[in-house]
């Protein structure tokens, strides 16, 4: 999933790991007084409804949106999407499943 998702996002002209580069991009752009914060988003067994909704949404995206683009771009095959969709559904149903990601936020000023 991650490999296909990342490659598809990059083919669409975006950077799925943008949070890693925000501060660097802002420095290169000449911004001043840069502040950077990050937050972690976690889906766990502690909130079963939220975990299931997250996993089910990725299963759906796999077969309806980004996954279709991945196939059209030659980055995946339909059989890959079936496997990825099933894995997300399995994850969503697993009461011990955990998924987390980091969001980055940066603020800077061009001039004082």
Helices and strands as residue ranges (DSSP letters): H 2-11, H 18-28, E 32-43, H 48-64, H 66-72, H 78-93, E 99-109
